Structures are given as structure tokens and as C-alpha cells.
Amino acid sequence: MNNSEVIKRLSERLVLPERETKRLLKHSTEMLQKILDRDISFTIPGFGTLGTHLQPERKAYSPYHKRFMMLPQKRVVNFHPSSVLKGHVKARRTDNE
């Protein structure tokens, strides 16, 4: 599903014009990015928890240079799904089998 499909489905569900839905989605994602920029984790009930953590420096092999090199530490986003979401996905998987 791409962005335009998400906007179309949301606008139908919220009974809003697609233009307004697109603006709402854009502002929502910007707000979530600003929260994550401040290293604050947050929970969306029934969906999960989003947060950031610092991935430590690590050793990796470069096939191009044919040697090991140290990769610097970096901040990454992590997601922990809620038990409700896990149960929903698990139920859908068993229905299809």
C-alpha cells in the first residue's frame, strides 16, 4: 500500500476530503518525528511503542575493501508492537492457513 492509497482509505473512513486528510497525515508524522528527535518514546494504544536508542560502535566486514572496519555509533528508531497488535496479526495468520 502506498501513500496515496493510505490517504484515500483514511479520507473515506474519516469522511474528509483527501486534501485535508493528506494535510492531517503530514502534520501527524511531522509531530511524531519531532518527538523522536528529542529521544522521547511514546505509545500508541493498540499499536505499539516507538522510541530511539543508540546503536553502539561495531565491527563489520567490507567485501569491497576486503577488510574489517569499525562502523560508528548511530541513533536508530525502534518499534515494539503491542500485545493487541501481535494478537491481531497472529489471528489473521491462522485464519489464512
Biopython code that builds the backbone (N, CA, C, O; Angstrom):
import numpy as np
from Bio.PDB.StructureBuilder import StructureBuilder

atoms = [
    (1, "MET", "N", (0.852, -1.158, 0.000)),
    (1, "MET", "CA", (0.000, 0.000, 0.000)),
    (1, "MET", "C", (0.912, 1.240, 0.000)),
    (1, "MET", "O", (1.825, 1.347, 0.819)),
    (2, "ASN", "N", (0.658, 2.149, -0.906)),
    (2, "ASN", "CA", (1.470, 3.359, -0.961)),
    (2, "ASN", "C", (0.749, 4.527, -0.280)),
    (2, "ASN", "O", (-0.369, 4.382, 0.213)),
    (3, "ASN", "N", (1.408, 5.677, -0.264)),
    (3, "ASN", "CA", (0.893, 6.843, 0.453)),
    (3, "ASN", "C", (-0.469, 7.296, -0.068)),
    (3, "ASN", "O", (-1.354, 7.618, 0.724)),
    (4, "SER", "N", (-0.648, 7.324, -1.380)),
    (4, "SER", "CA", (-1.928, 7.789, -1.927)),
    (4, "SER", "C", (-3.075, 6.846, -1.568)),
    (4, "SER", "O", (-4.204, 7.294, -1.367)),
    (5, "GLU", "N", (-2.796, 5.546, -1.487)),
    (5, "GLU", "CA", (-3.831, 4.590, -1.079)),
    (5, "GLU", "C", (-4.205, 4.780, 0.389)),
    (5, "GLU", "O", (-5.376, 4.691, 0.757)),
    (6, "VAL", "N", (-3.200, 5.043, 1.222)),
    (6, "VAL", "CA", (-3.457, 5.294, 2.641)),
    (6, "VAL", "C", (-4.329, 6.537, 2.793)),
    (6, "VAL", "O", (-5.299, 6.531, 3.551)),
    (7, "ILE", "N", (-3.985, 7.595, 2.075)),
    (7, "ILE", "CA", (-4.751, 8.845, 2.148)),
    (7, "ILE", "C", (-6.183, 8.624, 1.673)),
    (7, "ILE", "O", (-7.128, 9.131, 2.277)),
    (8, "LYS", "N", (-6.338, 7.873, 0.598)),
    (8, "LYS", "CA", (-7.677, 7.614, 0.066)),
    (8, "LYS", "C", (-8.532, 6.851, 1.081)),
    (8, "LYS", "O", (-9.680, 7.219, 1.332)),
    (9, "ARG", "N", (-7.970, 5.789, 1.662)),
    (9, "ARG", "CA", (-8.730, 4.996, 2.642)),
    (9, "ARG", "C", (-9.047, 5.791, 3.900)),
    (9, "ARG", "O", (-10.148, 5.694, 4.442)),
    (10, "LEU", "N", (-8.068, 6.585, 4.367)),
    (10, "LEU", "CA", (-8.307, 7.409, 5.547)),
    (10, "LEU", "C", (-9.384, 8.448, 5.296)),
    (10, "LEU", "O", (-10.236, 8.678, 6.154)),
    (11, "SER", "N", (-9.355, 9.082, 4.123)),
    (11, "SER", "CA", (-10.353, 10.113, 3.825)),
    (11, "SER", "C", (-11.753, 9.515, 3.758)),
    (11, "SER", "O", (-12.720, 10.145, 4.185)),
    (12, "GLU", "N", (-11.863, 8.306, 3.224)),
    (12, "GLU", "CA", (-13.167, 7.632, 3.189)),
    (12, "GLU", "C", (-13.646, 7.308, 4.599)),
    (12, "GLU", "O", (-14.820, 7.481, 4.924)),
    (13, "ARG", "N", (-12.726, 6.838, 5.425)),
    (13, "ARG", "CA", (-13.082, 6.436, 6.777)),
    (13, "ARG", "C", (-13.410, 7.625, 7.677)),
    (13, "ARG", "O", (-14.308, 7.552, 8.515)),
    (14, "LEU", "N", (-12.669, 8.727, 7.494)),
    (14, "LEU", "CA", (-12.885, 9.913, 8.316)),
    (14, "LEU", "C", (-13.928, 10.869, 7.734)),
    (14, "LEU", "O", (-14.294, 11.860, 8.365)),
    (15, "VAL", "N", (-14.398, 10.563, 6.537)),
    (15, "VAL", "CA", (-15.359, 11.393, 5.813)),
    (15, "VAL", "C", (-14.805, 12.833, 5.702)),
    (15, "VAL", "O", (-15.470, 13.809, 6.048)),
    (16, "LEU", "N", (-13.575, 12.911, 5.209)),
    (16, "LEU", "CA", (-12.897, 14.181, 4.981)),
    (16, "LEU", "C", (-12.394, 14.208, 3.543)),
    (16, "LEU", "O", (-12.164, 13.153, 2.952)),
    (17, "PRO", "N", (-12.222, 15.389, 2.975)),
    (17, "PRO", "CA", (-11.628, 15.459, 1.638)),
    (17, "PRO", "C", (-10.187, 14.933, 1.673)),
    (17, "PRO", "O", (-9.507, 15.032, 2.695)),
    (18, "GLU", "N", (-9.736, 14.380, 0.560)),
    (18, "GLU", "CA", (-8.388, 13.818, 0.502)),
    (18, "GLU", "C", (-7.325, 14.870, 0.800)),
    (18, "GLU", "O", (-6.307, 14.567, 1.422)),
    (19, "ARG", "N", (-7.553, 16.084, 0.365)),
    (19, "ARG", "CA", (-6.594, 17.162, 0.601)),
    (19, "ARG", "C", (-6.408, 17.416, 2.104)),
    (19, "ARG", "O", (-5.286, 17.583, 2.582)),
    (20, "GLU", "N", (-7.517, 17.441, 2.829)),
    (20, "GLU", "CA", (-7.469, 17.650, 4.278)),
    (20, "GLU", "C", (-6.828, 16.444, 4.973)),
    (20, "GLU", "O", (-6.056, 16.612, 5.918)),
    (21, "THR", "N", (-7.140, 15.251, 4.518)),
    (21, "THR", "CA", (-6.563, 14.038, 5.087)),
    (21, "THR", "C", (-5.059, 14.005, 4.869)),
    (21, "THR", "O", (-4.308, 13.619, 5.765)),
    (22, "LYS", "N", (-4.619, 14.406, 3.691)),
    (22, "LYS", "CA", (-3.189, 14.443, 3.377)),
    (22, "LYS", "C", (-2.472, 15.420, 4.314)),
    (22, "LYS", "O", (-1.388, 15.121, 4.814)),
    (23, "ARG", "N", (-3.078, 16.581, 4.548)),
    (23, "ARG", "CA", (-2.502, 17.579, 5.443)),
    (23, "ARG", "C", (-2.449, 17.055, 6.878)),
    (23, "ARG", "O", (-1.454, 17.254, 7.576)),
    (24, "LEU", "N", (-3.506, 16.394, 7.314)),
    (24, "LEU", "CA", (-3.573, 15.812, 8.654)),
    (24, "LEU", "C", (-2.490, 14.747, 8.842)),
    (24, "LEU", "O", (-1.814, 14.723, 9.870)),
    (25, "LEU", "N", (-2.329, 13.880, 7.864)),
    (25, "LEU", "CA", (-1.318, 12.823, 7.930)),
    (25, "LEU", "C", (0.083, 13.417, 7.957)),
    (25, "LEU", "O", (0.939, 12.957, 8.713)),
    (26, "LYS", "N", (0.320, 14.439, 7.135)),
    (26, "LYS", "CA", (1.629, 15.097, 7.081)),
    (26, "LYS", "C", (1.975, 15.711, 8.425)),
    (26, "LYS", "O", (3.086, 15.527, 8.922)),
    (27, "HIS", "N", (1.034, 16.441, 9.023)),
    (27, "HIS", "CA", (1.287, 17.079, 10.314)),
    (27, "HIS", "C", (1.460, 16.045, 11.427)),
    (27, "HIS", "O", (2.248, 16.255, 12.349)),
    (28, "SER", "N", (0.741, 14.947, 11.347)),
    (28, "SER", "CA", (0.876, 13.890, 12.360)),
    (28, "SER", "C", (2.269, 13.271, 12.306)),
    (28, "SER", "O", (2.907, 13.092, 13.344)),
    (29, "THR", "N", (2.739, 12.945, 11.121)),
    (29, "THR", "CA", (4.067, 12.334, 11.004)),
    (29, "THR", "C", (5.164, 13.319, 11.397)),
    (29, "THR", "O", (6.164, 12.920, 11.994)),
    (30, "GLU", "N", (4.991, 14.600, 11.071)),
    (30, "GLU", "CA", (5.973, 15.609, 11.497)),
    (30, "GLU", "C", (6.036, 15.705, 13.008)),
    (30, "GLU", "O", (7.118, 15.835, 13.580)),
    (31, "MET", "N", (4.885, 15.643, 13.660)),
    (31, "MET", "CA", (4.835, 15.712, 15.114)),
    (31, "MET", "C", (5.547, 14.496, 15.726)),
    (31, "MET", "O", (6.309, 14.640, 16.682)),
    (32, "LEU", "N", (5.299, 13.310, 15.177)),
    (32, "LEU", "CA", (5.950, 12.107, 15.688)),
    (32, "LEU", "C", (7.463, 12.176, 15.494)),
    (32, "LEU", "O", (8.217, 11.745, 16.366)),
    (33, "GLN", "N", (7.915, 12.718, 14.349)),
    (33, "GLN", "CA", (9.351, 12.868, 14.105)),
    (33, "GLN", "C", (9.982, 13.825, 15.114)),
    (33, "GLN", "O", (11.084, 13.572, 15.601)),
    (34, "LYS", "N", (9.295, 14.917, 15.431)),
    (34, "LYS", "CA", (9.829, 15.870, 16.407)),
    (34, "LYS", "C", (9.938, 15.246, 17.794)),
    (34, "LYS", "O", (10.887, 15.520, 18.529)),
    (35, "ILE", "N", (8.972, 14.412, 18.148)),
    (35, "ILE", "CA", (9.036, 13.713, 19.440)),
    (35, "ILE", "C", (10.237, 12.777, 19.460)),
    (35, "ILE", "O", (10.974, 12.742, 20.445)),
    (36, "LEU", "N", (10.445, 12.016, 18.384)),
    (36, "LEU", "CA", (11.572, 11.092, 18.318)),
    (36, "LEU", "C", (12.906, 11.833, 18.273)),
    (36, "LEU", "O", (13.904, 11.328, 18.785)),
    (37, "ASP", "N", (12.940, 13.020, 17.670)),
    (37, "ASP", "CA", (14.161, 13.832, 17.645)),
    (37, "ASP", "C", (14.625, 14.192, 19.047)),
    (37, "ASP", "O", (15.821, 14.363, 19.283)),
    (38, "ARG", "N", (13.688, 14.308, 19.977)),
    (38, "ARG", "CA", (14.021, 14.660, 21.362)),
    (38, "ARG", "C", (14.285, 13.413, 22.215)),
    (38, "ARG", "O", (14.354, 13.508, 23.441)),
    (39, "ASP", "N", (14.434, 12.258, 21.581)),
    (39, "ASP", "CA", (14.706, 10.982, 22.278)),
    (39, "ASP", "C", (13.622, 10.631, 23.293)),
    (39, "ASP", "O", (13.908, 10.096, 24.365)),
    (40, "ILE", "N", (12.381, 10.937, 22.941)),
    (40, "ILE", "CA", (11.253, 10.595, 23.799)),
    (40, "ILE", "C", (10.497, 9.447, 23.127)),
    (40, "ILE", "O", (10.145, 9.534, 21.950)),
    (41, "SER", "N", (10.251, 8.384, 23.873)),
    (41, "SER", "CA", (9.459, 7.289, 23.313)),
    (41, "SER", "C", (7.991, 7.548, 23.639)),
    (41, "SER", "O", (7.669, 8.210, 24.626)),
    (42, "PHE", "N", (7.119, 7.023, 22.807)),
    (42, "PHE", "CA", (5.688, 7.207, 23.022)),
    (42, "PHE", "C", (4.943, 5.964, 22.595)),
    (42, "PHE", "O", (5.418, 5.184, 21.769)),
    (43, "THR", "N", (3.764, 5.790, 23.173)),
    (43, "THR", "CA", (2.946, 4.620, 22.911)),
    (43, "THR", "C", (1.663, 5.033, 22.218)),
    (43, "THR", "O", (1.005, 5.994, 22.617)),
    (44, "ILE", "N", (1.316, 4.295, 21.179)),
    (44, "ILE", "CA", (0.025, 4.448, 20.521)),
    (44, "ILE", "C", (-0.792, 3.239, 20.967)),
    (44, "ILE", "O", (-0.502, 2.117, 20.550)),
    (45, "PRO", "N", (-1.810, 3.445, 21.808)),
    (45, "PRO", "CA", (-2.565, 2.311, 22.351)),
    (45, "PRO", "C", (-3.118, 1.407, 21.245)),
    (45, "PRO", "O", (-3.677, 1.882, 20.257)),
    (46, "GLY", "N", (-2.951, 0.110, 21.434)),
    (46, "GLY", "CA", (-3.427, -0.868, 20.467)),
    (46, "GLY", "C", (-2.496, -1.051, 19.283)),
    (46, "GLY", "O", (-2.738, -1.912, 18.437)),
    (47, "PHE", "N", (-1.427, -0.251, 19.206)),
    (47, "PHE", "CA", (-0.491, -0.342, 18.079)),
    (47, "PHE", "C", (0.905, -0.703, 18.560)),
    (47, "PHE", "O", (1.454, -1.725, 18.149)),
    (48, "GLY", "N", (1.487, 0.123, 19.426)),
    (48, "GLY", "CA", (2.809, -0.186, 19.940)),
    (48, "GLY", "C", (3.543, 1.041, 20.426)),
    (48, "GLY", "O", (2.978, 2.131, 20.518)),
    (49, "THR", "N", (4.825, 0.843, 20.737)),
    (49, "THR", "CA", (5.671, 1.906, 21.260)),
    (49, "THR", "C", (6.800, 2.194, 20.291)),
    (49, "THR", "O", (7.483, 1.284, 19.822)),
    (50, "LEU", "N", (6.986, 3.468, 19.997)),
    (50, "LEU", "CA", (8.082, 3.926, 19.152)),
    (50, "LEU", "C", (9.075, 4.673, 20.022)),
    (50, "LEU", "O", (8.687, 5.414, 20.924)),
    (51, "GLY", "N", (10.343, 4.478, 19.751)),
    (51, "GLY", "CA", (11.377, 5.165, 20.504)),
    (51, "GLY", "C", (12.687, 5.127, 19.738)),
    (51, "GLY", "O", (12.752, 4.604, 18.626)),
    (52, "THR", "N", (13.720, 5.678, 20.333)),
    (52, "THR", "CA", (15.044, 5.649, 19.720)),
    (52, "THR", "C", (16.032, 5.073, 20.717)),
    (52, "THR", "O", (15.808, 5.109, 21.927)),
    (53, "HIS", "N", (17.105, 4.552, 20.202)),
    (53, "HIS", "CA", (18.206, 4.130, 21.060)),
    (53, "HIS", "C", (19.510, 4.286, 20.290)),
    (53, "HIS", "O", (19.511, 4.375, 19.063)),
    (54, "LEU", "N", (20.602, 4.317, 21.010)),
    (54, "LEU", "CA", (21.915, 4.480, 20.420)),
    (54, "LEU", "C", (22.499, 3.107, 20.127)),
    (54, "LEU", "O", (22.713, 2.304, 21.035)),
    (55, "GLN", "N", (22.751, 2.850, 18.866)),
    (55, "GLN", "CA", (23.367, 1.578, 18.480)),
    (55, "GLN", "C", (24.881, 1.750, 18.642)),
    (55, "GLN", "O", (25.456, 2.665, 18.054)),
    (56, "PRO", "N", (25.522, 0.906, 19.412)),
    (56, "PRO", "CA", (26.950, 1.106, 19.685)),
    (56, "PRO", "C", (27.830, 0.900, 18.449)),
    (56, "PRO", "O", (27.420, 0.301, 17.455)),
    (57, "GLU", "N", (29.036, 1.412, 18.552)),
    (57, "GLU", "CA", (30.034, 1.213, 17.506)),
    (57, "GLU", "C", (30.233, -0.290, 17.324)),
    (57, "GLU", "O", (30.216, -1.047, 18.295)),
    (58, "ARG", "N", (30.422, -0.717, 16.075)),
    (58, "ARG", "CA", (30.577, -2.158, 15.850)),
    (58, "ARG", "C", (31.544, -2.429, 14.710)),
    (58, "ARG", "O", (31.827, -1.568, 13.876)),
    (59, "LYS", "N", (32.030, -3.636, 14.709)),
    (59, "LYS", "CA", (32.971, -4.089, 13.697)),
    (59, "LYS", "C", (32.190, -4.778, 12.587)),
    (59, "LYS", "O", (31.312, -5.596, 12.858)),
    (60, "ALA", "N", (32.509, -4.446, 11.326)),
    (60, "ALA", "CA", (31.814, -5.058, 10.189)),
    (60, "ALA", "C", (32.817, -5.324, 9.071)),
    (60, "ALA", "O", (33.826, -4.630, 8.943)),
    (61, "TYR", "N", (32.523, -6.332, 8.273)),
    (61, "TYR", "CA", (33.398, -6.676, 7.156)),
    (61, "TYR", "C", (32.919, -5.976, 5.894)),
    (61, "TYR", "O", (31.729, -5.992, 5.579)),
    (62, "SER", "N", (33.853, -5.362, 5.175)),
    (62, "SER", "CA", (33.540, -4.702, 3.918)),
    (62, "SER", "C", (34.039, -5.576, 2.771)),
    (62, "SER", "O", (35.248, -5.708, 2.582)),
    (63, "PRO", "N", (33.124, -6.178, 1.999)),
    (63, "PRO", "CA", (33.573, -7.027, 0.889)),
    (63, "PRO", "C", (34.273, -6.211, -0.210)),
    (63, "PRO", "O", (35.111, -6.737, -0.943)),
    (64, "TYR", "N", (33.923, -4.937, -0.315)),
    (64, "TYR", "CA", (34.550, -4.087, -1.334)),
    (64, "TYR", "C", (36.027, -3.865, -1.007)),
    (64, "TYR", "O", (36.885, -3.991, -1.880)),
    (65, "HIS", "N", (36.324, -3.530, 0.270)),
    (65, "HIS", "CA", (37.711, -3.281, 0.685)),
    (65, "HIS", "C", (38.406, -4.556, 1.163)),
    (65, "HIS", "O", (39.618, -4.565, 1.381)),
    (66, "LYS", "N", (37.635, -5.625, 1.323)),
    (66, "LYS", "CA", (38.138, -6.923, 1.806)),
    (66, "LYS", "C", (38.867, -6.805, 3.147)),
    (66, "LYS", "O", (39.953, -7.352, 3.341)),
    (67, "ARG", "N", (38.235, -6.079, 4.055)),
    (67, "ARG", "CA", (38.797, -5.948, 5.401)),
    (67, "ARG", "C", (37.690, -5.553, 6.383)),
    (67, "ARG", "O", (36.605, -5.113, 6.002)),
    (68, "PHE", "N", (38.019, -5.730, 7.655)),
    (68, "PHE", "CA", (37.089, -5.316, 8.700)),
    (68, "PHE", "C", (37.269, -3.823, 8.967)),
    (68, "PHE", "O", (38.370, -3.284, 8.858)),
    (69, "MET", "N", (36.169, -3.175, 9.316)),
    (69, "MET", "CA", (36.230, -1.762, 9.656)),
    (69, "MET", "C", (35.260, -1.482, 10.800)),
    (69, "MET", "O", (34.312, -2.234, 11.027)),
    (70, "MET", "N", (35.512, -0.399, 11.505)),
    (70, "MET", "CA", (34.648, -0.012, 12.611)),
    (70, "MET", "C", (33.565, 0.937, 12.091)),
    (70, "MET", "O", (33.868, 1.953, 11.465)),
    (71, "LEU", "N", (32.312, 0.598, 12.354)),
    (71, "LEU", "CA", (31.196, 1.464, 11.998)),
    (71, "LEU", "C", (30.876, 2.320, 13.218)),
    (71, "LEU", "O", (30.804, 1.794, 14.329)),
    (72, "PRO", "N", (30.683, 3.623, 13.040)),
    (72, "PRO", "CA", (30.429, 4.493, 14.192)),
    (72, "PRO", "C", (29.063, 4.224, 14.818)),
    (72, "PRO", "O", (28.177, 3.642, 14.193)),
    (73, "GLN", "N", (28.918, 4.660, 16.058)),
    (73, "GLN", "CA", (27.618, 4.519, 16.711)),
    (73, "GLN", "C", (26.607, 5.412, 16.009)),
    (73, "GLN", "O", (26.953, 6.441, 15.429)),
    (74, "LYS", "N", (25.333, 4.987, 16.077)),
    (74, "LYS", "CA", (24.283, 5.784, 15.444)),
    (74, "LYS", "C", (22.996, 5.616, 16.220)),
    (74, "LYS", "O", (22.786, 4.625, 16.919)),
    (75, "ARG", "N", (22.142, 6.611, 16.076)),
    (75, "ARG", "CA", (20.840, 6.579, 16.731)),
    (75, "ARG", "C", (19.847, 5.971, 15.751)),
    (75, "ARG", "O", (19.790, 6.378, 14.591)),
    (76, "VAL", "N", (19.065, 5.002, 16.209)),
    (76, "VAL", "CA", (18.103, 4.320, 15.356)),
    (76, "VAL", "C", (16.727, 4.306, 16.020)),
    (76, "VAL", "O", (16.607, 4.412, 17.241)),
    (77, "VAL", "N", (15.706, 4.176, 15.197)),
    (77, "VAL", "CA", (14.329, 4.088, 15.683)),
    (77, "VAL", "C", (14.004, 2.630, 15.959)),
    (77, "VAL", "O", (14.367, 1.754, 15.175)),
    (78, "ASN", "N", (13.327, 2.365, 17.060)),
    (78, "ASN", "CA", (12.872, 1.004, 17.332)),
    (78, "ASN", "C", (11.372, 1.017, 17.595)),
    (78, "ASN", "O", (10.809, 2.013, 18.047)),
    (79, "PHE", "N", (10.747, -0.105, 17.302)),
    (79, "PHE", "CA", (9.302, -0.252, 17.455)),
    (79, "PHE", "C", (9.014, -1.547, 18.187)),
    (79, "PHE", "O", (9.537, -2.603, 17.832)),
    (80, "HIS", "N", (8.183, -1.461, 19.207)),
    (80, "HIS", "CA", (7.736, -2.638, 19.952)),
    (80, "HIS", "C", (6.223, -2.731, 19.805)),
    (80, "HIS", "O", (5.504, -1.911, 20.375)),
    (81, "PRO", "N", (5.719, -3.719, 19.048)),
    (81, "PRO", "CA", (4.268, -3.830, 18.864)),
    (81, "PRO", "C", (3.564, -4.188, 20.170)),
    (81, "PRO", "O", (4.116, -4.873, 21.030)),
    (82, "SER", "N", (2.326, -3.703, 20.293)),
    (82, "SER", "CA", (1.543, -4.011, 21.490)),
    (82, "SER", "C", (1.038, -5.448, 21.409)),
    (82, "SER", "O", (1.037, -6.054, 20.337)),
    (83, "SER", "N", (0.616, -5.979, 22.528)),
    (83, "SER", "CA", (0.088, -7.339, 22.547)),
    (83, "SER", "C", (-1.207, -7.429, 21.733)),
    (83, "SER", "O", (-1.519, -8.480, 21.174)),
    (84, "VAL", "N", (-1.956, -6.332, 21.668)),
    (84, "VAL", "CA", (-3.186, -6.302, 20.871)),
    (84, "VAL", "C", (-2.846, -6.470, 19.385)),
    (84, "VAL", "O", (-3.483, -7.256, 18.684)),
    (85, "LEU", "N", (-1.842, -5.732, 18.913)),
    (85, "LEU", "CA", (-1.423, -5.826, 17.520)),
    (85, "LEU", "C", (-0.865, -7.214, 17.214)),
    (85, "LEU", "O", (-1.171, -7.795, 16.172)),
    (86, "LYS", "N", (-0.049, -7.741, 18.123)),
    (86, "LYS", "CA", (0.502, -9.086, 17.928)),
    (86, "LYS", "C", (-0.615, -10.119, 17.822)),
    (86, "LYS", "O", (-0.575, -10.999, 16.962)),
    (87, "GLY", "N", (-1.613, -10.009, 18.702)),
    (87, "GLY", "CA", (-2.736, -10.948, 18.672)),
    (87, "GLY", "C", (-3.531, -10.838, 17.384)),
    (87, "GLY", "O", (-3.966, -11.847, 16.829)),
    (88, "HIS", "N", (-3.723, -9.607, 16.905)),
    (88, "HIS", "CA", (-4.458, -9.393, 15.655)),
    (88, "HIS", "C", (-3.719, -10.026, 14.472)),
    (88, "HIS", "O", (-4.329, -10.707, 13.647)),
    (89, "VAL", "N", (-2.406, -9.799, 14.396)),
    (89, "VAL", "CA", (-1.615, -10.362, 13.302)),
    (89, "VAL", "C", (-1.589, -11.884, 13.381)),
    (89, "VAL", "O", (-1.687, -12.570, 12.364)),
    (90, "LYS", "N", (-1.456, -12.402, 14.593)),
    (90, "LYS", "CA", (-1.429, -13.855, 14.776)),
    (90, "LYS", "C", (-2.769, -14.482, 14.372)),
    (90, "LYS", "O", (-2.799, -15.542, 13.747)),
    (91, "ALA", "N", (-3.857, -13.830, 14.728)),
    (91, "ALA", "CA", (-5.194, -14.343, 14.370)),
    (91, "ALA", "C", (-5.387, -14.336, 12.860)),
    (91, "ALA", "O", (-5.961, -15.275, 12.308)),
    (92, "ARG", "N", (-4.915, -13.289, 12.184)),
    (92, "ARG", "CA", (-5.035, -13.215, 10.731)),
    (92, "ARG", "C", (-4.211, -14.310, 10.056)),
    (92, "ARG", "O", (-4.635, -14.886, 9.055)),
    (93, "ARG", "N", (-3.032, -14.593, 10.610)),
    (93, "ARG", "CA", (-2.162, -15.615, 10.043)),
    (93, "ARG", "C", (-2.806, -16.994, 10.149)),
    (93, "ARG", "O", (-2.735, -17.782, 9.206)),
    (94, "THR", "N", (-3.431, -17.293, 11.281)),
    (94, "THR", "CA", (-4.048, -18.613, 11.467)),
    (94, "THR", "C", (-5.319, -18.737, 10.627)),
    (94, "THR", "O", (-5.686, -19.845, 10.237)),
    (95, "ASP", "N", (-6.001, -17.619, 10.339)),
    (95, "ASP", "CA", (-7.190, -17.666, 9.501)),
    (95, "ASP", "C", (-6.841, -18.043, 8.065)),
    (95, "ASP", "O", (-7.624, -18.706, 7.385)),
    (96, "ASN", "N", (-5.672, -17.622, 7.610)),
    (96, "ASN", "CA", (-5.263, -17.875, 6.220)),
    (96, "ASN", "C", (-4.715, -19.274, 6.017)),
    (96, "ASN", "O", (-4.639, -19.742, 4.881)),
    (97, "GLU", "N", (-4.334, -19.948, 7.081)),
    (97, "GLU", "CA", (-3.740, -21.289, 6.931)),
    (97, "GLU", "C", (-4.773, -22.370, 6.850)),
    (97, "GLU", "O", (-4.429, -23.545, 6.723)),
]
sb = StructureBuilder()
sb.init_structure("model")
sb.init_model(0)
sb.init_chain("A")
sb.init_seg("    ")
for serial, (resi, resn, name, xyz) in enumerate(atoms, 1):
    if name == "N":
        sb.init_residue(resn, " ", resi, " ")
    sb.init_atom(name, np.array(xyz, "f"), 0.0, 1.0, " ", f" {name:<3s}", serial, name[0])
structure = sb.get_structure()
